[in-house]
Amino acid sequence: MGLHASWWILRFVDLSILECDCERFIRLKPYVDENIGEPLSIAAMAGVVALSPFHFARKFKRCTAVTPMQYVMQRRVFAAMAMLIEAPWTNAQIAYRCGFASESHFCTAFKAMMGQTPTAWRTENRP
């Protein structure tokens, strides 16, 4: 499974290894994963880590090299990858369950990150 080098996801973020404000940001991954199908705002994520939205966005970007919304998009695509392999759902159903605005938005984000469409990726990776 190769990753497509896109402008926004050159580096995958593992929040468990962050060196700055690690304790705060580790709480963010379960929150994002549990609410992946819902709209996730900077303000809501900032509340989870007890920072103002401004300071949260700045610290997150400084620590991870991606913005909070880029991180959310990464988590959504990862959740979709699992569903593409395990679930019989259509791309539209997966897009909805992962919080994408539309199937088109899902396909565009998936292709930007993975270098191929969700359908092609599913065909290639499904047992």
MMTF fields as JSON, N, C-alpha, C and O atoms, coordinates in Angstrom:
{
  "mmtfVersion": "1.0.0",
  "mmtfProducer": "UNKNOWN",
  "numBonds": 507,
  "numAtoms": 508,
  "numGroups": 127,
  "numChains": 1,
  "numModels": 1,
  "chainsPerModel": [1],
  "groupsPerChain": [127],
  "chainIdList": ["A"],
  "bondAtomList": [4, 2, 8, 6, 12, 10, 16, 14, 20, 18, 24, 22, 28, 26, 32, 30, 36, 34, 40, 38, 44, 42, 48, 46, 52, 50, 56, 54, 60, 58, 64, 62, 68, 66, 72, 70, 76, 74, 80, 78, 84, 82, 88, 86, 92, 90, 96, 94, 100, 98, 104, 102, 108, 106, 112, 110, 116, 114, 120, 118, 124, 122, 128, 126, 132, 130, 136, 134, 140, 138, 144, 142, 148, 146, 152, 150, 156, 154, 160, 158, 164, 162, 168, 166, 172, 170, 176, 174, 180, 178, 184, 182, 188, 186, 192, 190, 196, 194, 200, 198, 204, 202, 208, 206, 212, 210, 216, 214, 220, 218, 224, 222, 228, 226, 232, 230, 236, 234, 240, 238, 244, 242, 248, 246, 252, 250, 256, 254, 260, 258, 264, 262, 268, 266, 272, 270, 276, 274, 280, 278, 284, 282, 288, 286, 292, 290, 296, 294, 300, 298, 304, 302, 308, 306, 312, 310, 316, 314, 320, 318, 324, 322, 328, 326, 332, 330, 336, 334, 340, 338, 344, 342, 348, 346, 352, 350, 356, 354, 360, 358, 364, 362, 368, 366, 372, 370, 376, 374, 380, 378, 384, 382, 388, 386, 392, 390, 396, 394, 400, 398, 404, 402, 408, 406, 412, 410, 416, 414, 420, 418, 424, 422, 428, 426, 432, 430, 436, 434, 440, 438, 444, 442, 448, 446, 452, 450, 456, 454, 460, 458, 464, 462, 468, 466, 472, 470, 476, 474, 480, 478, 484, 482, 488, 486, 492, 490, 496, 494, 500, 498, 504, 502],
  "bondOrderList": [1, 1, 1, 1, 1, 1, 1, 1, 1, 1, 1, 1, 1, 1, 1, 1, 1, 1, 1, 1, 1, 1, 1, 1, 1, 1, 1, 1, 1, 1, 1, 1, 1, 1, 1, 1, 1, 1, 1, 1, 1, 1, 1, 1, 1, 1, 1, 1, 1, 1, 1, 1, 1, 1, 1, 1, 1, 1, 1, 1, 1, 1, 1, 1, 1, 1, 1, 1, 1, 1, 1, 1, 1, 1, 1, 1, 1, 1, 1, 1, 1, 1, 1, 1, 1, 1, 1, 1, 1, 1, 1, 1, 1, 1, 1, 1, 1, 1, 1, 1, 1, 1, 1, 1, 1, 1, 1, 1, 1, 1, 1, 1, 1, 1, 1, 1, 1, 1, 1, 1, 1, 1, 1, 1, 1, 1],
  "groupList": [{"groupName": "MET", "atomNameList": ["N", "CA", "C", "O"], "elementList": ["N", "C", "C", "O"], "formalChargeList": [0, 0, 0, 0], "bondAtomList": [1, 0, 2, 1, 3, 2], "bondOrderList": [1, 1, 2], "singleLetterCode": "M", "chemCompType": "L-PEPTIDE LINKING"}, {"groupName": "GLY", "atomNameList": ["N", "CA", "C", "O"], "elementList": ["N", "C", "C", "O"], "formalChargeList": [0, 0, 0, 0], "bondAtomList": [1, 0, 2, 1, 3, 2], "bondOrderList": [1, 1, 2], "singleLetterCode": "G", "chemCompType": "PEPTIDE LINKING"}, {"groupName": "LEU", "atomNameList": ["N", "CA", "C", "O"], "elementList": ["N", "C", "C", "O"], "formalChargeList": [0, 0, 0, 0], "bondAtomList": [1, 0, 2, 1, 3, 2], "bondOrderList": [1, 1, 2], "singleLetterCode": "L", "chemCompType": "L-PEPTIDE LINKING"}, {"groupName": "HIS", "atomNameList": ["N", "CA", "C", "O"], "elementList": ["N", "C", "C", "O"], "formalChargeList": [0, 0, 0, 0], "bondAtomList": [1, 0, 2, 1, 3, 2], "bondOrderList": [1, 1, 2], "singleLetterCode": "H", "chemCompType": "L-PEPTIDE LINKING"}, {"groupName": "ALA", "atomNameList": ["N", "CA", "C", "O"], "elementList": ["N", "C", "C", "O"], "formalChargeList": [0, 0, 0, 0], "bondAtomList": [1, 0, 2, 1, 3, 2], "bondOrderList": [1, 1, 2], "singleLetterCode": "A", "chemCompType": "L-PEPTIDE LINKING"}, {"groupName": "SER", "atomNameList": ["N", "CA", "C", "O"], "elementList": ["N", "C", "C", "O"], "formalChargeList": [0, 0, 0, 0], "bondAtomList": [1, 0, 2, 1, 3, 2], "bondOrderList": [1, 1, 2], "singleLetterCode": "S", "chemCompType": "L-PEPTIDE LINKING"}, {"groupName": "TRP", "atomNameList": ["N", "CA", "C", "O"], "elementList": ["N", "C", "C", "O"], "formalChargeList": [0, 0, 0, 0], "bondAtomList": [1, 0, 2, 1, 3, 2], "bondOrderList": [1, 1, 2], "singleLetterCode": "W", "chemCompType": "L-PEPTIDE LINKING"}, {"groupName": "ILE", "atomNameList": ["N", "CA", "C", "O"], "elementList": ["N", "C", "C", "O"], "formalChargeList": [0, 0, 0, 0], "bondAtomList": [1, 0, 2, 1, 3, 2], "bondOrderList": [1, 1, 2], "singleLetterCode": "I", "chemCompType": "L-PEPTIDE LINKING"}, {"groupName": "ARG", "atomNameList": ["N", "CA", "C", "O"], "elementList": ["N", "C", "C", "O"], "formalChargeList": [0, 0, 0, 0], "bondAtomList": [1, 0, 2, 1, 3, 2], "bondOrderList": [1, 1, 2], "singleLetterCode": "R", "chemCompType": "L-PEPTIDE LINKING"}, {"groupName": "PHE", "atomNameList": ["N", "CA", "C", "O"], "elementList": ["N", "C", "C", "O"], "formalChargeList": [0, 0, 0, 0], "bondAtomList": [1, 0, 2, 1, 3, 2], "bondOrderList": [1, 1, 2], "singleLetterCode": "F", "chemCompType": "L-PEPTIDE LINKING"}, {"groupName": "VAL", "atomNameList": ["N", "CA", "C", "O"], "elementList": ["N", "C", "C", "O"], "formalChargeList": [0, 0, 0, 0], "bondAtomList": [1, 0, 2, 1, 3, 2], "bondOrderList": [1, 1, 2], "singleLetterCode": "V", "chemCompType": "L-PEPTIDE LINKING"}, {"groupName": "ASP", "atomNameList": ["N", "CA", "C", "O"], "elementList": ["N", "C", "C", "O"], "formalChargeList": [0, 0, 0, 0], "bondAtomList": [1, 0, 2, 1, 3, 2], "bondOrderList": [1, 1, 2], "singleLetterCode": "D", "chemCompType": "L-PEPTIDE LINKING"}, {"groupName": "GLU", "atomNameList": ["N", "CA", "C", "O"], "elementList": ["N", "C", "C", "O"], "formalChargeList": [0, 0, 0, 0], "bondAtomList": [1, 0, 2, 1, 3, 2], "bondOrderList": [1, 1, 2], "singleLetterCode": "E", "chemCompType": "L-PEPTIDE LINKING"}, {"groupName": "CYS", "atomNameList": ["N", "CA", "C", "O"], "elementList": ["N", "C", "C", "O"], "formalChargeList": [0, 0, 0, 0], "bondAtomList": [1, 0, 2, 1, 3, 2], "bondOrderList": [1, 1, 2], "singleLetterCode": "C", "chemCompType": "L-PEPTIDE LINKING"}, {"groupName": "LYS", "atomNameList": ["N", "CA", "C", "O"], "elementList": ["N", "C", "C", "O"], "formalChargeList": [0, 0, 0, 0], "bondAtomList": [1, 0, 2, 1, 3, 2], "bondOrderList": [1, 1, 2], "singleLetterCode": "K", "chemCompType": "L-PEPTIDE LINKING"}, {"groupName": "PRO", "atomNameList": ["N", "CA", "C", "O"], "elementList": ["N", "C", "C", "O"], "formalChargeList": [0, 0, 0, 0], "bondAtomList": [1, 0, 2, 1, 3, 2], "bondOrderList": [1, 1, 2], "singleLetterCode": "P", "chemCompType": "L-PEPTIDE LINKING"}, {"groupName": "TYR", "atomNameList": ["N", "CA", "C", "O"], "elementList": ["N", "C", "C", "O"], "formalChargeList": [0, 0, 0, 0], "bondAtomList": [1, 0, 2, 1, 3, 2], "bondOrderList": [1, 1, 2], "singleLetterCode": "Y", "chemCompType": "L-PEPTIDE LINKING"}, {"groupName": "ASN", "atomNameList": ["N", "CA", "C", "O"], "elementList": ["N", "C", "C", "O"], "formalChargeList": [0, 0, 0, 0], "bondAtomList": [1, 0, 2, 1, 3, 2], "bondOrderList": [1, 1, 2], "singleLetterCode": "N", "chemCompType": "L-PEPTIDE LINKING"}, {"groupName": "THR", "atomNameList": ["N", "CA", "C", "O"], "elementList": ["N", "C", "C", "O"], "formalChargeList": [0, 0, 0, 0], "bondAtomList": [1, 0, 2, 1, 3, 2], "bondOrderList": [1, 1, 2], "singleLetterCode": "T", "chemCompType": "L-PEPTIDE LINKING"}, {"groupName": "GLN", "atomNameList": ["N", "CA", "C", "O"], "elementList": ["N", "C", "C", "O"], "formalChargeList": [0, 0, 0, 0], "bondAtomList": [1, 0, 2, 1, 3, 2], "bondOrderList": [1, 1, 2], "singleLetterCode": "Q", "chemCompType": "L-PEPTIDE LINKING"}],
  "groupTypeList": [0, 1, 2, 3, 4, 5, 6, 6, 7, 2, 8, 9, 10, 11, 2, 5, 7, 2, 12, 13, 11, 13, 12, 8, 9, 7, 8, 2, 14, 15, 16, 10, 11, 12, 17, 7, 1, 12, 15, 2, 5, 7, 4, 4, 0, 4, 1, 10, 10, 4, 2, 5, 15, 9, 3, 9, 4, 8, 14, 9, 14, 8, 13, 18, 4, 10, 18, 15, 0, 19, 16, 10, 0, 19, 8, 8, 10, 9, 4, 4, 0, 4, 0, 2, 7, 12, 4, 15, 6, 18, 17, 4, 19, 7, 4, 16, 8, 13, 1, 9, 4, 5, 12, 5, 3, 9, 13, 18, 4, 9, 14, 4, 0, 0, 1, 19, 18, 15, 18, 4, 6, 8, 18, 12, 17, 8, 15],
  "groupIdList": [1, 2, 3, 4, 5, 6, 7, 8, 9, 10, 11, 12, 13, 14, 15, 16, 17, 18, 19, 20, 21, 22, 23, 24, 25, 26, 27, 28, 29, 30, 31, 32, 33, 34, 35, 36, 37, 38, 39, 40, 41, 42, 43, 44, 45, 46, 47, 48, 49, 50, 51, 52, 53, 54, 55, 56, 57, 58, 59, 60, 61, 62, 63, 64, 65, 66, 67, 68, 69, 70, 71, 72, 73, 74, 75, 76, 77, 78, 79, 80, 81, 82, 83, 84, 85, 86, 87, 88, 89, 90, 91, 92, 93, 94, 95, 96, 97, 98, 99, 100, 101, 102, 103, 104, 105, 106, 107, 108, 109, 110, 111, 112, 113, 114, 115, 116, 117, 118, 119, 120, 121, 122, 123, 124, 125, 126, 127],
  "secStructList": [7, 7, 7, 7, 7, 7, 1, 1, 7, 1, 1, 7, 7, 7, 4, 4, 4, 7, 1, 1, 1, 2, 2, 2, 2, 2, 6, 2, 2, 2, 2, 2, 2, 2, 6, 6, 6, 1, 7, 7, 7, 2, 2, 2, 2, 2, 2, 2, 6, 6, 7, 7, 2, 2, 2, 2, 2, 2, 2, 2, 2, 2, 2, 2, 1, 1, 7, 2, 2, 2, 2, 2, 2, 2, 2, 2, 2, 2, 2, 2, 2, 2, 2, 2, 2, 2, 7, 7, 7, 7, 2, 2, 2, 2, 2, 2, 2, 6, 6, 7, 1, 1, 2, 2, 2, 2, 2, 2, 2, 2, 2, 2, 2, 2, 1, 1, 7, 2, 2, 2, 2, 2, 2, 2, 2, 7, 7],
  "xCoordList": [0.839, 0.0, 0.882, 1.44, 1.019, 1.843, 1.053, -0.154, 1.734, 1.086, 1.443, 2.601, 0.47, 0.661, 1.161, 0.561, 2.246, 2.795, 1.936, 2.092, 1.052, 0.208, 0.685, 1.561, 0.118, 0.569, 0.251, 0.893, -0.728, -1.135, -0.866, -1.098, -0.402, -0.235, 1.103, 1.177, 2.147, 3.473, 3.966, 4.925, 3.321, 3.776, 2.568, 1.689, 2.518, 1.427, 1.691, 2.823, 0.673, 0.809, 0.427, -0.695, 1.373, 1.108, 1.15, 2.224, -0.029, -0.099, 0.556, 0.822, 0.823, 1.419, 2.909, 3.494, 3.538, 4.987, 5.343, 6.512, 4.361, 4.655, 5.511, 5.357, 6.4, 7.303, 6.792, 7.18, 5.954, 5.496, 4.022, 3.187, 3.718, 2.356, 1.697, 0.5, 2.501, 2.064, 0.816, -0.103, 0.777, -0.346, -1.669, -2.68, -1.656, -2.878, -3.328, -4.499, -2.408, -2.787, -3.094, -3.792, -2.6, -2.924, -4.422, -4.99, -5.061, -6.513, -7.317, -8.505, -6.694, -7.409, -7.74, -8.816, -6.851, -7.075, -8.355, -9.151, -8.59, -9.845, -11.078, -12.096, -10.983, -12.112, -12.414, -13.568, -11.38, -11.571, -12.112, -13.061, -11.528, -11.963, -13.402, -14.145, -13.799, -15.166, -16.193, -17.366, -15.772, -16.685, -16.398, -16.728, -15.788, -15.32, -16.454, -16.224, -17.648, -18.773, -19.473, -20.399, -19.04, -19.659, -18.785, -17.592, -19.386, -18.552, -17.614, -18.066, -16.348, -15.357, -14.766, -14.154, -14.956, -14.469, -13.206, -12.909, -12.479, -11.295, -11.71, -11.027, -12.818, -13.279, -13.572, -13.212, -14.215, -14.526, -13.253, -13.122, -12.326, -11.074, -10.256, -9.612, -10.278, -9.571, -10.142, -9.401, -11.456, -12.091, -11.629, -11.496, -11.383, -10.913, -9.557, -9.287, -8.716, -7.365, -7.201, -6.086, -8.319, -8.352, -7.45, -6.669, -7.571, -6.866, -7.865, -8.929, -7.531, -8.369, -8.196, -7.162, -9.198, -9.052, -7.791, -7.127, -7.454, -6.268, -4.996, -4.173, -4.84, -3.63, -3.572, -2.501, -4.713, -4.755, -4.239, -3.356, -4.783, -4.392, -2.9, -2.22, -2.396, -0.967, -0.08, 0.885, -0.406, 0.427, 0.349, 1.359, -0.828, -0.983, -0.136, 0.594, -0.23, 0.546, 2.044, 2.809, 2.472, 3.893, 4.395, 5.522, 3.578, 4.005, 3.924, 4.723, 2.979, 2.73, 3.078, 3.192, 3.245, 3.518, 2.299, 2.417, 1.138, -0.115, -1.13, -1.015, -2.124, -3.171, -4.123, -4.152, -4.9, -5.874, -6.846, -7.196, -7.278, -8.226, -7.564, -8.222, -6.294, -5.576, -5.487, -5.615, -5.269, -5.235, -6.59, -6.651, -7.669, -9.012, -9.231, -9.779, -8.811, -8.97, -8.19, -8.68, -6.993, -6.189, -6.919, -6.985, -7.466, -8.193, -9.433, -9.779, -10.101, -11.285, -10.907, -11.593, -9.821, -9.381, -8.968, -9.288, -8.267, -7.893, -9.127, -9.165, -10.132, -11.373, -12.04, -12.549, -12.036, -12.622, -11.876, -12.491, -10.554, -9.772, -10.207, -10.357, -10.408, -10.862, -12.234, -12.481, -13.12, -14.471, -14.457, -15.236, -13.578, -13.499, -13.113, -13.571, -12.282, -11.849, -12.889, -13.18, -13.446, -14.269, -15.761, -16.461, -16.27, -17.716, -18.188, -17.446, -19.419, -19.972, -20.612, -21.301, -20.404, -21.07, -20.526, -19.405, -21.347, -20.934, -20.015, -19.893, -19.38, -18.528, -19.334, -18.839, -20.567, -21.407, -21.716, -21.687, -22.009, -22.29, -21.048, -21.142, -19.914, -18.661, -18.348, -17.939, -18.535, -18.289, -19.143, -18.646, -20.392, -21.288, -20.844, -20.812, -20.505, -20.105, -18.779, -18.516, -17.953, -16.646, -16.658, -15.62, -17.816, -17.931, -17.591, -17.415, -17.493, -17.24, -18.531, -19.62, -18.415, -19.582, -20.351, -21.568, -19.643, -20.278, -19.371, -18.222, -19.908, -19.091, -17.954, -16.842, -18.237, -17.219, -16.076, -14.903, -16.421, -15.404, -14.562, -13.34, -15.214, -14.515, -13.54, -12.37, -14.013, -13.154, -11.972, -10.859, -12.207, -11.129, -10.081, -8.882, -10.533, -9.595, -8.843, -7.641, -9.54, -8.916, -7.842, -6.738, -8.168, -7.197, -5.994, -4.866, -6.219, -5.108, -4.152, -2.938, -4.697, -3.865, -3.269, -2.109, -4.037, -3.608, -3.137, -2.527, -3.403, -2.932, -3.82, -3.484, -4.956, -5.922, -7.311, -7.463, -8.314, -9.684, -10.012, -9.335, -11.047, -11.446, -11.815, -11.492, -12.48, -12.88, -11.66, -11.604, -10.687, -9.461, -8.701, -8.189, -8.629, -7.928, -8.616, -7.949, -9.938, -10.706, -10.436, -10.196, -10.478, -10.241, -8.852, -8.68, -7.88, -6.499, -6.216, -5.349, -6.932, -6.593, -7.58, -7.295, -8.705, -9.692, -9.318, -8.94, -9.423, -9.064, -10.033, -9.86],
  "yCoordList": [-1.167, 0.0, 1.227, 1.586, 1.871, 3.051, 4.307, 4.37, 5.289, 6.55, 7.578, 7.696, 8.305, 9.349, 10.599, 11.04, 11.165, 12.374, 13.554, 14.06, 13.989, 15.13, 16.338, 16.229, 17.464, 18.701, 18.773, 19.54, 17.994, 18.156, 16.971, 17.068, 15.891, 14.737, 14.062, 12.848, 14.856, 14.324, 13.518, 12.756, 13.679, 13.025, 12.552, 13.351, 11.272, 10.748, 11.032, 10.918, 11.394, 11.862, 10.757, 10.253, 10.389, 9.461, 10.285, 10.635, 10.594, 11.495, 10.919, 11.664, 9.628, 9.042, 9.351, 9.12, 9.869, 10.116, 11.596, 11.947, 12.456, 13.881, 14.28, 13.753, 15.203, 15.652, 16.901, 17.144, 17.688, 18.909, 18.8, 18.484, 19.061, 19.003, 17.654, 17.567, 16.62, 15.265, 14.844, 14.27, 15.121, 14.662, 15.222, 14.521, 16.465, 17.082, 16.429, 16.08, 16.27, 15.817, 14.324, 13.892, 13.545, 12.113, 11.908, 10.95, 12.786, 12.685, 12.971, 12.655, 13.556, 13.957, 12.783, 12.767, 11.807, 10.694, 9.918, 9.698, 9.492, 8.779, 9.644, 9.145, 10.931, 11.826, 11.887, 11.764, 12.075, 12.154, 10.828, 10.818, 9.717, 8.412, 8.082, 7.49, 8.459, 8.185, 9.07, 8.705, 10.222, 11.178, 11.361, 12.399, 10.367, 10.488, 10.809, 11.488, 10.339, 10.582, 11.906, 12.254, 12.644, 13.925, 15.081, 14.904, 16.264, 17.434, 17.702, 17.779, 17.841, 18.094, 19.483, 19.756, 20.344, 21.723, 21.917, 21.15, 22.955, 23.336, 23.619, 23.208, 24.312, 24.665, 23.421, 23.369, 22.427, 21.204, 20.454, 19.977, 20.349, 19.656, 20.434, 19.833, 21.757, 22.581, 22.363, 22.355, 22.185, 21.92, 20.618, 20.524, 19.609, 18.312, 18.44, 17.763, 19.291, 19.449, 20.698, 21.063, 21.347, 22.5, 23.645, 24.185, 24.002, 25.16, 26.018, 25.538, 27.273, 28.101, 27.592, 27.008, 27.806, 27.355, 27.889, 27.158, 29.149, 29.746, 29.034, 28.628, 28.884, 28.244, 26.752, 26.216, 26.108, 24.704, 24.548, 23.729, 25.325, 25.2, 25.475, 24.774, 26.492, 26.827, 25.734, 25.317, 25.263, 24.228, 22.916, 22.233, 22.566, 21.312, 21.339, 20.389, 22.407, 22.528, 22.518, 21.885, 23.212, 23.251, 21.863, 21.495, 21.097, 19.777, 18.687, 17.75, 18.796, 17.693, 17.98, 17.055, 19.237, 19.681, 19.572, 19.761, 19.272, 19.314, 20.085, 20.176, 20.638, 21.349, 20.343, 19.177, 20.786, 19.869, 19.289, 18.112, 20.084, 19.573, 18.589, 17.67, 18.769, 17.783, 16.466, 15.394, 16.546, 15.344, 14.639, 13.415, 15.4, 14.817, 14.133, 13.032, 14.771, 14.167, 12.858, 11.88, 12.836, 11.612, 10.507, 9.374, 10.817, 9.815, 9.331, 8.152, 10.226, 9.831, 8.866, 7.871, 9.169, 8.273, 6.92, 5.886, 6.9, 5.622, 4.811, 3.596, 5.486, 4.79, 4.228, 3.107, 5.001, 4.553, 3.349, 2.44, 3.343, 2.206, 0.911, -0.115, 0.951, -0.242, -0.664, -1.854, 0.282, -0.04, -0.582, -1.474, -0.046, -0.531, -2.006, -2.744, -2.427, -3.826, -4.718, -5.81, -4.261, -5.124, -5.058, -6.045, -3.94, -3.747, -3.825, -3.488, -4.268, -4.358, -3.052, -3.047, -1.957, -0.699, -0.049, -0.318, 0.804, 1.576, 2.72, 3.019, 3.343, 4.492, 5.611, 6.279, 5.818, 6.87, 6.576, 7.487, 5.333, 4.96, 5.129, 5.615, 4.741, 4.893, 6.374, 6.786, 7.169, 8.61, 9.209, 10.002, 8.846, 9.367, 8.92, 9.728, 7.658, 7.121, 7.698, 7.718, 8.163, 8.724, 10.25, 10.863, 10.864, 12.302, 13.172, 14.38, 12.597, 13.404, 14.087, 13.559, 15.251, 16.022, 15.327, 15.476, 14.577, 13.894, 12.758, 12.644, 11.931, 10.87, 11.463, 10.935, 12.544, 13.204, 13.732, 13.573, 14.351, 14.845, 13.683, 13.792, 12.583, 11.386, 10.881, 10.637, 10.725, 10.191, 11.111, 10.639, 12.411, 13.372, 13.311, 13.27, 13.304, 13.25, 11.925, 11.897, 10.829, 9.515, 9.437, 8.952, 9.912, 9.851, 10.755, 10.397, 11.913, 12.806, 12.145, 12.324, 11.384, 10.766, 9.439, 9.156, 8.627, 7.274, 7.098, 6.079, 8.057, 7.972, 7.165, 6.956, 6.712, 6.001, 6.164, 6.554, 5.865, 6.018, 4.963, 3.939, 5.203, 4.198, 2.856, 1.797, 2.904, 1.667, 0.883, -0.334, 1.565, 0.887, 0.332, -0.786, 1.108, 0.659, -0.561, -1.505, -0.547, -1.681, -2.94, -4.014, -2.794, -3.938, -4.529, -5.748, -3.664, -4.083, -4.703, -5.569, -4.272, -4.662, -5.592, -6.08, -5.845, -6.729, -8.178, -8.545, -9.006, -10.424, -11.162, -12.355],
  "zCoordList": [0.0, 0.0, 0.0, 1.037, -1.131, -1.22, -0.918, -1.152, -0.404, -0.089, -1.134, -1.534, -1.566, -2.547, -1.834, -0.854, -2.317, -1.69, -2.116, -3.227, -1.27, -1.581, -0.798, 0.06, -1.092, -0.472, 1.006, 1.724, 1.498, 2.891, 3.785, 4.99, 3.277, 4.155, 3.912, 3.723, 3.918, 3.693, 4.88, 4.76, 6.02, 7.225, 8.027, 8.35, 8.349, 9.142, 10.604, 11.074, 11.306, 12.673, 13.643, 13.621, 14.492, 15.585, 16.862, 17.351, 17.4, 18.547, 19.791, 20.734, 19.828, 21.021, 21.14, 22.198, 20.079, 20.145, 20.11, 19.953, 20.252, 20.219, 21.399, 22.501, 21.166, 22.223, 22.931, 24.074, 22.308, 22.956, 23.315, 22.468, 24.56, 25.08, 24.811, 24.536, 24.897, 24.567, 25.329, 24.745, 26.617, 27.429, 26.904, 26.881, 26.491, 25.976, 24.668, 24.514, 23.742, 22.414, 22.338, 21.421, 23.259, 23.256, 23.46, 22.936, 24.208, 24.443, 23.188, 23.127, 22.202, 20.995, 20.072, 19.474, 19.943, 19.011, 19.316, 18.403, 20.569, 20.835, 20.56, 20.08, 20.865, 20.607, 19.112, 18.7, 18.31, 16.855, 16.33, 15.546, 16.749, 16.25, 16.661, 15.878, 17.875, 18.342, 17.647, 17.563, 17.153, 16.526, 15.044, 14.47, 14.427, 13.046, 12.065, 11.065, 12.332, 11.431, 11.658, 10.926, 12.66, 13.002, 12.516, 12.271, 12.379, 12.078, 13.262, 14.405, 12.999, 14.049, 13.829, 12.796, 14.806, 14.682, 15.502, 16.417, 15.152, 15.921, 17.366, 18.304, 17.539, 18.885, 19.72, 20.896, 19.13, 19.871, 20.247, 21.374, 19.317, 19.613, 20.645, 21.505, 20.563, 21.542, 22.935, 23.918, 23.022, 24.305, 24.922, 26.143, 24.098, 24.588, 25.259, 26.25, 24.735, 25.281, 26.143, 26.515, 26.458, 27.36, 26.908, 27.691, 25.641, 25.094, 24.333, 23.944, 24.121, 23.258, 21.83, 21.507, 20.967, 19.573, 18.902, 18.166, 19.145, 18.543, 19.007, 18.186, 20.312, 20.834, 20.465, 20.182, 20.472, 20.062, 18.633, 18.379, 17.706, 16.293, 16.118, 15.368, 16.806, 16.701, 17.266, 16.625, 18.477, 19.105, 18.332, 18.163, 17.871, 17.135, 15.869, 15.587, 15.12, 13.877, 14.168, 13.44, 15.225, 15.568, 15.973, 15.641, 16.68, 17.164, 16.104, 16.119, 15.196, 14.27, 12.82, 12.016, 12.479, 11.103, 10.193, 8.982, 10.751, 9.997, 10.824, 12.047, 10.143, 10.862, 11.508, 11.115, 12.493, 13.09, 12.057, 12.139, 11.104, 10.118, 9.146, 8.657, 8.868, 8.063, 8.822, 8.23, 10.127, 10.96, 10.943, 10.82, 11.065, 11.021, 9.674, 9.618, 8.604, 7.275, 7.186, 6.621, 7.734, 7.754, 8.509, 8.03, 9.679, 10.475, 9.722, 9.795, 9.003, 8.231, 7.107, 6.871, 6.429, 5.344, 5.922, 5.335, 7.057, 7.681, 8.078, 7.885, 8.633, 8.995, 7.739, 7.748, 6.677, 5.417, 4.848, 4.291, 4.989, 4.491, 5.17, 4.507, 6.468, 7.193, 6.699, 6.502, 6.499, 6.027, 4.598, 4.262, 3.766, 2.385, 2.339, 1.467, 3.262, 3.292, 3.964, 3.475, 5.078, 5.918, 5.637, 5.865, 5.155, 5.049, 3.6, 2.677, 3.41, 2.052, 1.578, 0.557, 2.289, 1.982, 0.714, 0.285, 0.136, -1.042, -0.606, 0.582, -1.58, -1.272, -0.617, 0.291, -1.068, -0.489, 0.978, 1.805, 1.307, 2.692, 3.564, 4.692, 3.059, 3.807, 3.997, 5.082, 2.959, 3.054, 4.172, 4.972, 4.232, 5.265, 6.655, 7.583, 6.805, 8.113, 8.603, 9.806, 7.683, 8.059, 8.144, 8.396, 7.937, 8.133, 6.945, 7.102, 5.766, 4.576, 4.14, 4.365, 3.521, 3.104, 1.977, 1.867, 1.149, 0.02, -0.445, -0.018, -1.317, -1.895, -2.729, -2.738, -3.417, -4.229, -3.357, -3.698, -2.249, -1.313, -0.786, -0.683, -0.455, 0.017, -1.041, -0.743, -2.261, -3.329, -3.611, -3.841, -3.593, -3.827, -2.726, -3.005, -1.469, -0.335, -0.313, -0.047, -0.589, -0.588, -1.667, -1.419, -2.855, -3.951, -3.675, -4.014, -3.069, -2.74, -1.759, -1.851, -0.822, 0.203, -0.235, 0.064, -0.932, -1.261, -2.705, -3.027, -3.57, -4.942, -5.874, -7.04, -5.354, -6.192, -5.6, -4.443, -6.394, -5.922, -4.876, -4.797, -4.069, -3.082, -3.732, -3.195, -4.866, -5.544, -6.005, -5.828, -6.592, -7.037, -5.832, -5.88, -4.759, -3.558, -2.958, -2.535, -2.919, -2.386, -3.204, -2.653, -4.505, -5.4, -5.177, -5.157, -5.011, -4.843, -3.464, -3.346, -2.434, -1.067, -0.379, 0.715, -0.974, -0.36, -0.612, -1.725, 0.43, 0.244, -0.669, -0.917]
}
